[in-house]
Amino acid sequence: MNPWQAERGLVEAWPMRWHFSAALERQYRDWFAQRYAVQLRFGIVAGVIVFFAAGLVDPLFLAPAQAAPLLYLRYGVMLPIALVLLAGVFSERFLRHQQAFLCATAFLAQLGLFLLARMVSVQACLAFVLGMAMALVYALVFLRLRWPGVLLLVVGVHLQTYVAARAFWRVPAWGMAEFVVLEGLMLLGLFAAYGAAYQARQTFLLERDILHRQVRLTEMRDRFRQMSEHDALTGLYNRHALRAHLEQEWGRARRYGYPLALVMIDIDYFKQYNDRYGHLAGDVMLQRVAELLRTTQRRPGDLAVRWGGDEFLLLWPGTQEAEALTLARQLLQRVQDLAIVHDAAPVRRVSLSLGVAAVLAQDEDYETLVRRADTALYAAKTAGRDRVEVYQATMMKQALTSG
């Protein structure tokens, strides 16, 4: 079970769990800040617009003597503060201190409604106090405050409501029904805030679980491709991978007009080596030879391939015949320098036969290149092995005649 699944199981088993492990909690907060940044900015802007647009209807329901101070407080004092907050919301610091901005904005809005309620009659005060509760629900649900901010804001609203209502406690217009509605709205906001927070954490875990599975699938796909393209014993590319690589390099060589060189290699008397020293020793010898072949890859397009059994191929794009011949001879010398004992061979050591062919992609096809390298290898083995031969046109005729 991956860590995301483990945390998800804990959340499902204990729905009131508000924190992950320390490292995962940091990742969740970074994810939350990035995912909801646009929504939260839009929510703050929308709330500010509604808050100040509501002031336009105050003169319709209040006497001029009461409406004038409200307009001054709303637009003369609170609007500049709101503009400063909005500037912070659209700054880069918002992502790092997102919850602080949200709490400050929501709290100042509640404080503004409280101050407005203190300046009007009992009947109008009730509307403003209920407005505080509605604004609280909006802040808790839409702005997705985290739990500490939720509790702080709810306590603050309760204190403001108590202070606002205390002067009118014994007035019939302010009764128990209003308090029931007010508390009901606050409880609704609390439950909604919890549901939003819980859902956000579940979404975070689900996305991380999906991401983890995608990474695992990618790793498995890469591993399977590695297994399908490489020889298990030597680690070199296999015959299947050569065809795809050769087609790709052939098209590139045809497009840019450079030659391709191919070297076909056979370990001399390999069957006799297995019979004499055993298959395990034969495998070790194949691995040592393969390691030498791997060192001949000088450029990104170069390829060392185990063709099958004791046969190998070297592909060198952009290599002329003379250069390929030189490199093949160097490889032959390096194998000779290894001096791997082979008592069943005439030279008493492991040796190679190599056939070299090089063509221009415009003139031929890659199957012709493989056939020519194979013909050159046949010539090297016919001539006594432990040598390098370059393809000549006469070799093909001799091979056909002997066949």
N, C-alpha and C positions, 0 to 999 in steps of 0.2 A: 504494500500500500504506500503510495507516495504521500509527502507531507500535506499536500492540499486535501487529499481524500481523508487523511487523519483528522485534520482540523474541521473539515466539513462534517465528519461523523460526530465530533464533539459538539458542534453547534446544533446539529439535529437532535442530539441526545439531551442537550441542555439549552433550550431556546433563549433563556435569559442571559446567556454568556455574552459579554460585551467586548471581550478582548481576546485576541489570538496570542500566541507566543510572541515574545518581544520582537524577533526578527520579522515574523510574518505581519505583525501589527504595523511595523514601519512600512512594509511593502503595501499593505492595504491602504494606509493613509496617503501614500504617494499615488496609488492607483485611483483612489477616491478624488483626490485633488485634480488629477488630469481628466478623469471621466466626466465629472460633474461641473467643471469650471464654467463652461458655456451656459449650462442650465442655471447655475447659481447666480452668475452675473445677470442673466436675463431676469431671474426672479427678483433680485434686488432692484433693478431698474424698474420693473413693472410695479413693485411695491411702492417705490418712491413716487412714481407717476400717479398711482391711485391715491396715495396719501395727500399729495398736494392738489390733485384735481378735486378731491372731496371738499377742500376748503372753498371752492367756488360756490357751493350750495349753502354754506353757512348763512350768508345774508338773507336767504330765502326763508329760513326757519327761525332766525333769531332777530331780536330787536337791534337796531343800529348801534346802540350803546354796548351791546355784547359782541356783535359781529366785528366791530372795528379792532378791539384788542386781539381777538382770535386771528384775524387776518395778519396783524402785525407779528404775532408770535409765530404763526405758521410760515409766513413768507419772509419776514424780516430777520427772524432768529434761526428757525429750523432749516430753511432752504439753503443758506450758505453752508451749514454743517453737513447737510445731505450732499451738496455738490463736492465738498472735500472728501466725503466717504466714497462717492462714486468715482472720483479720480483715483483713489486707492484701489477700488475694486477692479479697475481696468489697468492697473500696473502689474509688473512682474511679481511684486511681493504678494499679490493676492493668492497665488498658488502655495506659497510657503506659510502664509498666515490666514488661510481661508476661514477657518472657524472663528478666529478673533474678529475678522471683518463682519462675519454673519451675526455673531453675538452683539457686537457694537451697534450694527445697523438695526437689528430687531429691538434691542433694549432702548435705543434712542427713540425709535418710533413709538414704543410703549410709553416712554416717559413723556413724549410730546402729547400723546392722547390724554395722559393723566393730567398734564398741565392745562390742556384745553378744557378737560372736564371740570377742573377746579374753578374755571372762570365763567361757568354758565349756571343756569337754574337747575333745580332738582330733576325736572323732566328731561332736559337736554343732557344732563350729567349721566343719566341712565343710558342714553344712546351712545355716549362716548365710552362709558365703561364696557358696555357690550361690544362696542367696536374694538376695544382693547383685547377682549377675548377672541374675537374673530381674527384680529391681526395676529394674535398668538398662534391660533390654529394654522393660519397661513405660514407663519415663520417656521413652525415645527414640521409641517408636512412638506412644503415646497422648498424651503431652504435647507432641509436635511441637516439640521444641527445635530451634533453628537451629544451623547447623553449628559456629560457635565454641563454643556451649554443649555440643554433642555431644562435641567433642574434649576439652574441659575435664573433662567428667564421666567420659568413658572413661579418661583419664589418671589422674584421681583414684581411680577404682575399681581400676585396676591397681596403683597405689601402695598402697592400703589392702589389697588382696589379698596383695601381696607381703609386707607387714609382718605380716599375720595368719598367713600360711603359713610364714614364715621359721622360726618356733620349732618347727614340726613337719615341716621339710623332710626329715629323715632318718627319720621315723616311717613304718612300712609302711602305716599307715592313710591316709596322704596321698600319693597316687601321681600318675603322669603322666596317668592317665585323668581324674582330677578337673580337672587343668589344661586338658586338651583340651576337656572339657565347658564349663568356664568361658570359655575363649577362643572356643569355638564360639558360645556364647550372646551374647558381646559382639559378635562379627562379625555375627551375625544382627541384633542391635539396630542396628548401624551401617548395614547394607544397608537395613533397614526405615526407619530415620530418613532416609536419602537418598531412598528411594522416596516417603516421605510429603512431604518437602520439595519434591521435583521435581513431584509431583502437585499440590501446593498452588500452585506457581508456574504450572503449566499451567492450572489452574482459574482463577486470577486473570486470566491473559491471555485465556482463552476468554470469561470474563464481560465483560471490558473490550471484547473484539472484538464481542461481541453487543451491548453497550451502544452502541458506536460505530456499528454498523449500524443500530440502532434510531433513534439521533439522526439519521443520514443519511436514513433512510426518512421520519422526521418532517419533516425539512427539505424533502425532495423532495415530500412530500405537501402541505406548506404552499405550496411554490412552484407546484405544479400547480393547487392551489385558487386561488392568487393569479392564475395565468394564466387559469383558467377563469372567474373572476368579474370580471376587470378588462379594460378595453379597452387593447390594446397601444399605440395611438398616444397617447391622452390620459391614461392611467392612472386614469381614472374607472371606476366600476363599469359592467358591461355589462347588457344586457337580461336575461340569464339570472339574474344576481344580484339584479336588481330584483324579480323575481317572488317569490323566497324571502324577501327582506327585507320586501317589502310584505305578504306573508302574516303574517309575524311581527309587524310593527308593527300590522297591522289587528287581530289577535287581542288585542294589548295595549291598543289604543285601545278596542276593544269591552268589554274587561274593566274598564277604569278610566273609560270615558265621556268621553274627550277627542277633539277633532277631528283630522283629518289634512288637510293641504294639499298639493296637487300642482301643480307648474308645468311645463308642456310648452313647450319652447323650440325655435325654428327659426331658423337663420341665413339672413337674407334674401339672395336671389340668389346662393346659394353656387355653383351650377353655373356661372353667368356669371363668378364670381371665379376658379374653376378654369380656365375657358376663356381668361380674360384673362391671368392671372399664372402659371398652371401648377399642377400638383398638389402639388409640393413646397411652394410658397407657401401653397396651401390647407391643407396639413397643419400648417404653422406657425401659421396663423390659427386652426385648430381647437384647437391646444394652448394658445394665448393665451386663447381664450374658455373652455376647460376650466379653466384656472387660476383665472379669475375665479369660475367656478361652484363650484370647490372651496372658495373662501373663504366661501361662503354657509352652509357646514355649521357650525352653532353648537353643536349638542348631539349626544350619541352616536347618536341615532336618525336624524339628518339624513343624506340621501344625495344625491349628485350622480351622474347616470347618463348615459352616452352611449347614446341609444336606437337610434341607427343613422344612418350618413351624417352629415348636418348637424343632426340632431335630438337634443335633450338633455332630461332630466327632472330636476327637483328635488323631493325628498320631504321635507316638514317635519312630523313628528308633533307634536301638541299646539299647532298654529298655527291661529288663527282666520283667516277669510277676509280681514278688513281688514288684519291684520298681514302675511299672505302677499302681498296687493296692494302694500303699502308696500315690502316687501323686493324684489319683482319690479321695481318702478319704480326702486329704487336700483340694481339690477343693470343694467337698461336704460341708466340714466344713466352707469354706469361703462363700459359698452361704447361708448357715444357719446363719452365722454371719451378713450378710446383713440385715436379718430380714425384707424382703420386705413383707408387709402385704398382705395376700390373704385370705379373710374371707370365700371364697368358698371352701377352702382346709381343710382337717381334722386337719392339724397341724397349721392352721391359718397364714401361711407364705408361701412364694415361696420356693419350694424344687426341687431337681433333682433326677432322677433315672439314674444310670450309669452302663453300662455293659463293662467289661474289657476282652480283649483277647490278647494273645501274642503267636507268632509262630516263628519257624525258616524257613527262606525262602526256604531252600533246601527241606524241607519236605512237604510244602503246596504251595498253590497259594494265591494271594492277595484276590480273591473272597471268599475263605474259611475264611480268617481272618475277612472280613466284616460280613459274615454270623455268625461266632462265637460271634463277638461283639454284633450283633443284638440279638442273642439268649440269651446272658448274660443280655442284657438290658430288654428283655422280662421277664426274671426270676426276675430281680429287681422290675419291675412293678407288677408282680404277687405276690411277697412277701410283698407288702404293700407300695412300693415307698419310696422316701427319703432315698435311700441306694445305696450301690455299690455291685455288684455281679461280680465274676470272672467266666469265662466260664469253665464248666466241661462237660465231655463227656455225662453224664447222662442228662444234660439240653436239648440237642438236641432231645433225645428220648422223654422227657417229652413234649417238644414243639410240636413234631410231633403228639404225642398222643392227646394232648389237641386240636390241630388243626383239 
